[in-house]
């Protein structure tokens, strides 16, 4: 992991780069930051996860138990639990005790078995429900408290990758209390997006992409779901009806990452260009583009900044309103696998193990 550094464009202030080498042996695959910005969770090729202090950059705990590389990780909103999934087919729930300036004690509370192939992604809702996608073509919903499987969502005919959750009220706390109201979306290598309710009942199959669906984004207050695909298109769907609302086609290569905020959608693709689109009555209209190198990750902050991580090992920040490049962060010598922002610090994890 690293907090990268480069000279800002148009200024003399320099960003300090720190590297954390002590724990992971091999690539850093995934990262998650707590809601309060105090903890950073990382997962690696070495089958381990680690908890870090975002203030001191010290490793607070090492989470061991997986038998293959960690594919994704997440923290509960109250930081009482950490969640990891792996190519060993398992999801693990970790209990975090302590903190508040003191030492952390982390123990494995549950090992969630049920998937029959690599687990790809995690989505944690309100710290109570955990959703996981897998190469076994299913999505599972788990109870974070007791580790039980609450639902198995089936229907995809290919590897299931991205996840998104639509909450009817747009808030994080009520959907678990009213079963069936939240809508789970998952994209697959089969080129479709499927929707289920919380019980695992199939609602809609969204067809139209001509390639694997690689990323999803939800606009909660409009019940809008956006999907990005290896076919180079972005599509908008109505979450409630499953109807296709619009399609935007451009020479994007594969659409690898997306973020949505207010009237804007930000997309990064394998063609090395990050773009911002305005959502209008005629669909998506390109507003600006920034040329990078194979955009693999994207992070949007409330401070009108967009961060991108690239295949050349660099990260970049640019103004979310104008597209002006503000900084380029260099230091990694391999692709950037993950990135998270905590306060004024950007954390990047790379295949180079830092």
DRENDO-1510 file (C-alpha; in Angstrom, 1 decimal, always signed):
<recs>
REC; n; res; u; v; w
REC; 1; UNK; +0.0; +0.0; +0.0 .
REC; 2; UNK; +1.1; +3.5; -0.5 .
REC; 3; UNK; +0.0; +7.1; -0.2 .
REC; 4; UNK; +1.4; +8.3; -3.5 .
REC; 5; UNK; +3.2; +11.5; -4.3 .
REC; 6; UNK; +3.8; +13.9; -7.1 .
REC; 7; UNK; +4.1; +17.6; -7.6 .
REC; 8; UNK; +0.7; +19.3; -8.0 .
REC; 9; UNK; +0.2; +21.0; -11.4 .
REC; 10; UNK; +0.4; +24.7; -11.1 .
REC; 11; UNK; +1.8; +24.7; -7.5 .
REC; 12; UNK; +4.9; +24.0; -5.5 .
REC; 13; UNK; +3.4; +22.1; -2.6 .
REC; 14; UNK; +4.6; +18.5; -2.5 .
REC; 15; UNK; +2.6; +15.5; -1.4 .
REC; 16; UNK; +4.4; +13.1; +0.9 .
REC; 17; UNK; +4.5; +9.4; -0.1 .
REC; 18; UNK; +4.5; +6.7; +2.5 .
REC; 19; UNK; +4.9; +3.0; +1.8 .
REC; 20; UNK; +3.7; +0.1; +3.9 .
REC; 21; UNK; +5.7; -3.0; +3.1 .
REC; 22; UNK; +5.6; -4.9; +6.4 .
REC; 23; UNK; +2.6; -7.2; +5.9 .
REC; 24; UNK; +1.6; -8.3; +2.4 .
REC; 25; UNK; +3.9; -10.6; +0.4 .
REC; 26; UNK; +2.7; -10.3; -3.2 .
REC; 27; UNK; +0.1; -8.0; -4.8 .
REC; 28; UNK; -2.4; -5.9; -2.8 .
REC; 29; UNK; -5.7; -6.9; -4.3 .
REC; 30; UNK; -8.4; -4.9; -2.5 .
REC; 31; UNK; -8.9; -2.2; +0.1 .
REC; 32; UNK; -11.7; -0.6; +2.2 .
REC; 33; UNK; -11.8; +2.4; +4.5 .
REC; 34; UNK; -14.0; +2.8; +7.6 .
REC; 35; UNK; -16.8; +5.4; +7.5 .
REC; 36; UNK; -14.9; +7.5; +10.1 .
REC; 37; UNK; -11.7; +7.3; +8.0 .
REC; 38; UNK; -9.7; +5.9; +10.8 .
REC; 39; UNK; -9.1; +2.3; +9.6 .
REC; 40; UNK; -7.9; +0.9; +6.4 .
REC; 41; UNK; -8.5; -2.8; +5.5 .
REC; 42; UNK; -6.4; -4.5; +2.8 .
REC; 43; UNK; -6.4; -7.9; +1.2 .
REC; 44; UNK; -3.5; -9.6; -0.6 .
REC; 45; UNK; -2.3; -12.3; -2.9 .
REC; 46; UNK; -0.7; -13.9; +0.2 .
REC; 47; UNK; -4.2; -14.9; +1.5 .
REC; 48; UNK; -3.9; -12.4; +4.3 .
REC; 49; UNK; -5.8; -9.2; +5.2 .
REC; 50; UNK; -4.5; -6.4; +7.3 .
REC; 51; UNK; -5.9; -3.5; +9.3 .
REC; 52; UNK; -4.0; -0.2; +9.3 .
REC; 53; UNK; -4.3; +3.1; +11.1 .
REC; 54; UNK; -4.8; +5.8; +8.4 .
REC; 55; UNK; -3.3; +8.3; +10.8 .
REC; 56; UNK; +0.0; +6.5; +11.7 .
REC; 57; UNK; +0.1; +4.0; +8.8 .
REC; 58; UNK; +0.9; +1.4; +11.4 .
REC; 59; UNK; -0.3; -2.2; +10.8 .
REC; 60; UNK; -2.8; -2.8; +13.7 .
REC; 61; UNK; -3.7; -6.5; +13.0 .
REC; 62; UNK; -3.1; -9.2; +10.5 .
REC; 63; UNK; -6.0; -11.4; +9.6 .
REC; 64; UNK; -5.0; -14.9; +8.7 .
REC; 65; UNK; -7.1; -18.0; +7.7 .
REC; 66; UNK; -7.9; -17.8; +4.0 .
REC; 67; UNK; -6.2; -20.5; +1.9 .
REC; 68; UNK; -6.0; -18.5; -1.3 .
REC; 69; UNK; -5.7; -14.8; -2.3 .
REC; 70; UNK; -8.2; -12.3; -0.9 .
REC; 71; UNK; -10.4; -11.0; -3.7 .
REC; 72; UNK; -12.4; -8.3; -1.8 .
REC; 73; UNK; -12.8; -6.8; +1.6 .
REC; 74; UNK; -15.1; -4.5; +3.5 .
REC; 75; UNK; -15.6; -2.9; +6.9 .
REC; 76; UNK; -18.9; -2.5; +8.9 .
REC; 77; UNK; -20.0; +1.1; +9.4 .
REC; 78; UNK; -19.3; +0.9; +13.1 .
REC; 79; UNK; -16.0; -0.9; +12.5 .
REC; 80; UNK; -17.0; -3.7; +14.8 .
REC; 81; UNK; -16.6; -6.2; +12.0 .
REC; 82; UNK; -14.4; -6.8; +8.9 .
REC; 83; UNK; -15.3; -9.0; +6.0 .
REC; 84; UNK; -13.1; -10.7; +3.4 .
REC; 85; UNK; -13.7; -13.1; +0.6 .
REC; 86; UNK; -11.2; -15.3; -1.3 .
REC; 87; UNK; -10.4; -17.6; -4.1 .
REC; 88; UNK; -10.7; -20.4; -1.5 .
REC; 89; UNK; -14.5; -20.2; -2.0 .
REC; 90; UNK; -15.1; -18.7; +1.5 .
REC; 91; UNK; -16.3; -15.5; +3.1 .
REC; 92; UNK; -14.9; -14.6; +6.5 .
REC; 93; UNK; -16.4; -12.4; +9.2 .
REC; 94; UNK; -13.9; -10.9; +11.6 .
REC; 95; UNK; -14.8; -9.5; +15.0 .
REC; 96; UNK; -12.9; -6.3; +15.8 .
REC; 97; UNK; -12.5; -5.3; +19.5 .
REC; 98; UNK; -10.7; -2.4; +21.0 .
REC; 99; UNK; -9.7; +0.7; +19.2 .
REC; 100; UNK; -10.2; +4.3; +20.3 .
REC; 101; UNK; -6.5; +4.8; +20.5 .
REC; 102; UNK; -5.8; +1.4; +22.0 .
REC; 103; UNK; -4.7; -1.9; +20.7 .
REC; 104; UNK; -7.0; -3.9; +18.4 .
REC; 105; UNK; -8.0; -7.5; +18.9 .
REC; 106; UNK; -9.3; -9.3; +15.8 .
REC; 107; UNK; -10.7; -12.8; +15.7 .
REC; 108; UNK; -12.5; -14.8; +13.0 .
REC; 109; UNK; -16.2; -14.9; +14.1 .
REC; 110; UNK; -17.5; -16.9; +11.1 .
REC; 111; UNK; -16.4; -18.7; +8.0 .
REC; 112; UNK; -19.2; -18.6; +5.5 .
REC; 113; UNK; -19.3; -21.7; +3.3 .
REC; 114; UNK; -21.6; -22.3; +0.4 .
REC; 115; UNK; -20.0; -21.0; -2.7 .
REC; 116; UNK; -18.4; -23.7; -4.9 .
REC; 117; UNK; -15.9; -21.5; -6.7 .
REC; 118; UNK; -13.9; -18.3; -6.2 .
REC; 119; UNK; -15.8; -15.5; -4.4 .
REC; 120; UNK; -15.3; -12.3; -6.3 .
REC; 121; UNK; -17.0; -9.4; -4.6 .
REC; 122; UNK; -18.6; -8.3; -1.3 .
REC; 123; UNK; -21.2; -5.8; -0.5 .
REC; 124; UNK; -22.0; -5.0; +3.2 .
REC; 125; UNK; -25.3; -3.4; +4.0 .
REC; 126; UNK; -25.7; -1.6; +7.4 .
REC; 127; UNK; -23.3; -4.0; +8.9 .
REC; 128; UNK; -26.0; -6.7; +9.1 .
REC; 129; UNK; -26.3; -8.2; +5.7 .
REC; 130; UNK; -23.4; -9.4; +3.5 .
REC; 131; UNK; -23.8; -10.1; -0.2 .
REC; 132; UNK; -21.2; -12.1; -2.2 .
REC; 133; UNK; -20.8; -12.9; -5.9 .
REC; 134; UNK; -18.9; -15.9; -7.2 .
REC; 135; UNK; -17.6; -17.7; -10.2 .
REC; 136; UNK; -20.1; -20.4; -9.3 .
REC; 137; UNK; -22.7; -18.2; -11.0 .
REC; 138; UNK; -24.6; -17.3; -7.8 .
REC; 139; UNK; -25.0; -14.4; -5.4 .
REC; 140; UNK; -25.5; -15.2; -1.7 .
REC; 141; UNK; -26.9; -13.1; +1.1 .
REC; 142; UNK; -25.5; -13.8; +4.6 .
REC; 143; UNK; -26.4; -12.8; +8.1 .
REC; 144; UNK; -23.3; -11.0; +9.5 .
REC; 145; UNK; -24.3; -11.7; +13.1 .
REC; 146; UNK; -24.6; -15.5; +13.0 .
REC; 147; UNK; -23.1; -16.4; +9.6 .
REC; 148; UNK; -26.2; -18.1; +8.2 .
REC; 149; UNK; -27.1; -18.0; +4.5 .
REC; 150; UNK; -30.3; -16.0; +4.1 .
REC; 151; UNK; -30.7; -16.3; +0.3 .
REC; 152; UNK; -29.1; -17.8; -2.8 .
REC; 153; UNK; -29.7; -15.7; -6.0 .
REC; 154; UNK; -29.5; -17.8; -9.1 .
REC; 155; UNK; -30.0; -17.3; -12.8 .
REC; 156; UNK; -26.7; -16.2; -14.3 .
REC; 157; UNK; -24.9; -18.5; -16.7 .
REC; 158; UNK; -21.5; -17.0; -16.2 .
REC; 159; UNK; -19.1; -15.8; -13.6 .
REC; 160; UNK; -20.8; -13.1; -11.4 .
REC; 161; UNK; -18.8; -10.0; -10.7 .
REC; 162; UNK; -20.1; -6.5; -9.7 .
REC; 163; UNK; -22.8; -5.9; -7.1 .
REC; 164; UNK; -25.1; -2.9; -6.4 .
REC; 165; UNK; -27.9; -2.5; -3.9 .
REC; 166; UNK; -31.0; -0.2; -4.4 .
REC; 167; UNK; -32.7; +1.0; -1.3 .
REC; 168; UNK; -36.2; +2.4; -1.8 .
REC; 169; UNK; -35.9; +5.2; +0.7 .
REC; 170; UNK; -32.4; +6.0; -0.4 .
REC; 171; UNK; -31.1; +5.4; +3.1 .
REC; 172; UNK; -29.0; +2.7; +4.6 .
REC; 173; UNK; -31.0; +1.7; +7.6 .
REC; 174; UNK; -34.5; +0.7; +6.7 .
REC; 175; UNK; -34.3; -2.0; +4.0 .
REC; 176; UNK; -33.2; -4.8; +6.3 .
REC; 177; UNK; -36.3; -4.2; +8.4 .
REC; 178; UNK; -38.8; -4.6; +5.5 .
REC; 179; UNK; -37.9; -7.8; +3.6 .
REC; 180; UNK; -38.4; -7.6; -0.2 .
REC; 181; UNK; -38.1; -3.8; -0.5 .
REC; 182; UNK; -34.4; -3.6; -1.4 .
REC; 183; UNK; -33.3; -4.7; -4.9 .
REC; 184; UNK; -30.0; -6.4; -5.4 .
REC; 185; UNK; -28.3; -6.1; -8.8 .
REC; 186; UNK; -25.4; -8.3; -10.1 .
REC; 187; UNK; -23.6; -8.2; -13.4 .
REC; 188; UNK; -22.0; -11.2; -15.0 .
REC; 189; UNK; -19.6; -12.5; -17.7 .
REC; 190; UNK; -22.8; -13.7; -19.5 .
REC; 191; UNK; -23.5; -10.1; -20.5 .
REC; 192; UNK; -26.6; -9.6; -18.4 .
REC; 193; UNK; -27.6; -7.9; -15.2 .
REC; 194; UNK; -30.0; -9.7; -12.9 .
REC; 195; UNK; -32.2; -8.2; -10.1 .
REC; 196; UNK; -33.5; -10.0; -7.0 .
REC; 197; UNK; -35.3; -9.0; -3.9 .
REC; 198; UNK; -33.7; -9.7; -0.5 .
REC; 199; UNK; -35.3; -13.2; -0.3 .
REC; 200; UNK; -33.5; -14.2; -3.4 .
REC; 201; UNK; -36.7; -14.1; -5.6 .
REC; 202; UNK; -35.8; -13.2; -9.2 .
REC; 203; UNK; -37.3; -9.9; -10.4 .
REC; 204; UNK; -35.8; -9.0; -13.8 .
REC; 205; UNK; -33.1; -10.0; -16.2 .
REC; 206; UNK; -31.6; -7.0; -18.0 .
REC; 207; UNK; -30.4; -7.9; -21.4 .
REC; 208; UNK; -28.7; -5.8; -24.1 .
REC; 209; UNK; -24.9; -5.8; -23.5 .
REC; 210; UNK; -22.8; -7.7; -26.0 .
REC; 211; UNK; -20.0; -8.5; -23.5 .
REC; 212; UNK; -19.3; -9.1; -19.9 .
REC; 213; UNK; -20.8; -6.6; -17.4 .
REC; 214; UNK; -17.8; -5.3; -15.4 .
REC; 215; UNK; -19.2; -2.5; -13.2 .
REC; 216; UNK; -22.5; -1.2; -11.8 .
REC; 217; UNK; -23.6; +2.1; -10.2 .
REC; 218; UNK; -26.9; +3.0; -8.6 .
REC; 219; UNK; -28.6; +6.5; -8.4 .
REC; 220; UNK; -30.8; +5.9; -5.4 .
REC; 221; UNK; -33.2; +8.9; -5.6 .
REC; 222; UNK; -34.0; +8.1; -9.3 .
REC; 223; UNK; -34.2; +4.3; -9.0 .
REC; 224; UNK; -31.6; +4.2; -11.8 .
REC; 225; UNK; -29.1; +1.5; -12.4 .
REC; 226; UNK; -26.1; +2.0; -14.7 .
REC; 227; UNK; -24.1; -0.9; -16.1 .
REC; 228; UNK; -20.7; -0.8; -17.9 .
REC; 229; UNK; -19.6; -3.5; -20.1 .
REC; 230; UNK; -16.6; -4.9; -22.1 .
REC; 231; UNK; -18.7; -4.1; -25.2 .
REC; 232; UNK; -17.8; -0.4; -24.7 .
REC; 233; UNK; -21.3; +0.7; -23.7 .
REC; 234; UNK; -22.9; +2.2; -20.6 .
REC; 235; UNK; -26.6; +1.4; -20.2 .
REC; 236; UNK; -29.2; +2.9; -17.9 .
REC; 237; UNK; -32.0; +0.8; -16.5 .
REC; 238; UNK; -35.1; +1.4; -14.3 .
REC; 239; UNK; -34.5; -0.7; -11.2 .
REC; 240; UNK; -38.2; -1.1; -10.4 .
REC; 241; UNK; -39.4; -2.2; -13.8 .
REC; 242; UNK; -36.2; -3.6; -15.3 .
REC; 243; UNK; -36.8; -1.5; -18.5 .
REC; 244; UNK; -33.9; -0.1; -20.5 .
REC; 245; UNK; -33.9; +3.7; -20.3 .
REC; 246; UNK; -31.0; +4.6; -22.4 .
REC; 247; UNK; -27.7; +3.4; -24.0 .
REC; 248; UNK; -24.5; +5.3; -24.6 .
REC; 249; UNK; -22.1; +3.9; -27.1 .
REC; 250; UNK; -18.6; +5.3; -27.5 .
REC; 251; UNK; -15.1; +3.9; -28.2 .
REC; 252; UNK; -14.4; +3.2; -24.6 .
REC; 253; UNK; -12.8; -0.2; -24.9 .
REC; 254; UNK; -14.0; -2.1; -21.9 .
REC; 255; UNK; -15.9; +0.1; -19.3 .
REC; 256; UNK; -14.0; -1.0; -16.2 .
REC; 257; UNK; -15.2; +1.4; -13.5 .
REC; 258; UNK; -17.9; +3.9; -12.9 .
REC; 259; UNK; -19.1; +6.4; -10.3 .
REC; 260; UNK; -22.3; +8.4; -10.3 .
REC; 261; UNK; -23.1; +11.6; -8.4 .
REC; 262; UNK; -26.0; +14.0; -8.9 .
REC; 263; UNK; -26.3; +14.8; -12.7 .
REC; 264; UNK; -22.9; +13.2; -13.6 .
REC; 265; UNK; -21.6; +9.8; -14.4 .
REC; 266; UNK; -17.8; +9.2; -14.4 .
REC; 267; UNK; -16.5; +6.2; -16.3 .
REC; 268; UNK; -13.0; +4.8; -16.9 .
REC; 269; UNK; -12.1; +2.4; -19.6 .
REC; 270; UNK; -9.4; +0.2; -21.1 .
REC; 271; UNK; -8.8; +2.9; -23.7 .
REC; 272; UNK; -7.0; +4.9; -21.1 .
REC; 273; UNK; -9.5; +7.8; -20.9 .
REC; 274; UNK; -11.6; +8.9; -17.9 .
REC; 275; UNK; -14.8; +10.6; -19.0 .
REC; 276; UNK; -17.6; +12.6; -17.3 .
REC; 277; UNK; -21.1; +12.5; -18.7 .
REC; 278; UNK; -24.1; +14.7; -18.0 .
REC; 279; UNK; -27.3; +12.7; -17.5 .
REC; 280; UNK; -30.0; +14.4; -19.6 .
REC; 281; UNK; -33.4; +13.7; -21.1 .
REC; 282; UNK; -31.6; +12.4; -24.2 .
REC; 283; UNK; -29.4; +10.0; -22.2 .
REC; 284; UNK; -25.7; +10.5; -21.5 .
REC; 285; UNK; -23.8; +13.3; -23.1 .
REC; 286; UNK; -20.0; +13.5; -22.8 .
REC; 287; UNK; -18.9; +16.6; -20.9 .
REC; 288; UNK; -15.1; +16.1; -20.7 .
REC; 289; UNK; -12.4; +13.5; -21.0 .
REC; 290; UNK; -9.0; +13.0; -19.5 .
REC; 291; UNK; -6.4; +10.8; -21.2 .
REC; 292; UNK; -4.7; +8.4; -18.9 .
REC; 293; UNK; -3.4; +4.8; -19.2 .
REC; 294; UNK; -5.8; +1.9; -18.9 .
REC; 295; UNK; -8.1; +3.3; -16.2 .
REC; 296; UNK; -8.7; +0.4; -13.7 .
REC; 297; UNK; -10.1; +2.1; -10.6 .
REC; 298; UNK; -12.0; +5.2; -9.8 .
REC; 299; UNK; -12.9; +7.0; -6.5 .
REC; 300; UNK; -15.1; +10.0; -6.2 .
REC; 301; UNK; -15.0; +12.3; -3.2 .
REC; 302; UNK; -17.3; +15.0; -1.8 .
REC; 303; UNK; -14.6; +17.6; -2.4 .
REC; 304; UNK; -15.3; +17.6; -6.2 .
REC; 305; UNK; -12.2; +15.4; -6.9 .
REC; 306; UNK; -12.0; +12.2; -8.9 .
REC; 307; UNK; -9.1; +9.8; -8.4 .
REC; 308; UNK; -8.2; +7.2; -11.0 .
REC; 309; UNK; -5.7; +4.3; -10.8 .
REC; 310; UNK; -4.1; +3.0; -13.9 .
REC; 311; UNK; -2.3; +0.1; -15.5 .
REC; 312; UNK; +1.0; +1.9; -15.6 .
REC; 313; UNK; +1.2; +2.1; -11.8 .
REC; 314; UNK; +0.2; +5.7; -11.5 .
REC; 315; UNK; -2.8; +7.4; -9.9 .
REC; 316; UNK; -4.3; +10.7; -10.9 .
REC; 317; UNK; -6.6; +13.3; -9.3 .
REC; 318; UNK; -8.6; +15.7; -11.4 .
REC; 319; UNK; -11.3; +18.3; -10.8 .
REC; 320; UNK; -14.7; +16.6; -11.0 .
REC; 321; UNK; -16.3; +19.7; -12.4 .
REC; 322; UNK; -13.8; +20.9; -15.1 .
REC; 323; UNK; -11.7; +17.8; -15.8 .
REC; 324; UNK; -8.5; +19.7; -15.0 .
REC; 325; UNK; -5.8; +17.3; -13.9 .
REC; 326; UNK; -4.6; +18.4; -10.4 .
REC; 327; UNK; -2.0; +15.8; -9.5 .
REC; 328; UNK; -0.3; +12.7; -10.8 .
REC; 329; UNK; +0.9; +10.2; -8.2 .
REC; 330; UNK; +3.8; +7.9; -9.1 .
REC; 331; UNK; +5.8; +5.3; -7.2 .
REC; 332; UNK; +4.3; +1.9; -8.0 .
REC; 333; UNK; +6.0; -0.2; -10.6 .
REC; 334; UNK; +3.0; -2.3; -11.4 .
REC; 335; UNK; -0.8; -1.9; -12.0 .
REC; 336; UNK; -2.9; -0.2; -9.3 .
REC; 337; UNK; -5.4; -2.8; -8.1 .
REC; 338; UNK; -7.3; -0.7; -5.5 .
REC; 339; UNK; -7.6; +2.8; -4.1 .
REC; 340; UNK; -9.3; +4.6; -1.3 .
REC; 341; UNK; -9.5; +8.1; +0.1 .
REC; 342; UNK; -9.5; +8.8; +3.8 .
REC; 343; UNK; -9.6; +12.5; +4.7 .
REC; 344; UNK; -6.8; +14.2; +2.8 .
REC; 345; UNK; -4.9; +11.0; +2.1 .
REC; 346; UNK; -5.1; +8.8; -1.0 .
REC; 347; UNK; -4.2; +5.1; -0.4 .
REC; 348; UNK; -3.3; +3.0; -3.4 .
REC; 349; UNK; -2.6; -0.8; -3.5 .
REC; 350; UNK; -0.7; -2.3; -6.3 .
REC; 351; UNK; +0.3; -5.6; -7.8 .
REC; 352; UNK; +3.9; -4.7; -6.9 .
REC; 353; UNK; +3.0; -5.5; -3.2 .
REC; 354; UNK; +3.1; -2.0; -1.9 .
</recs>
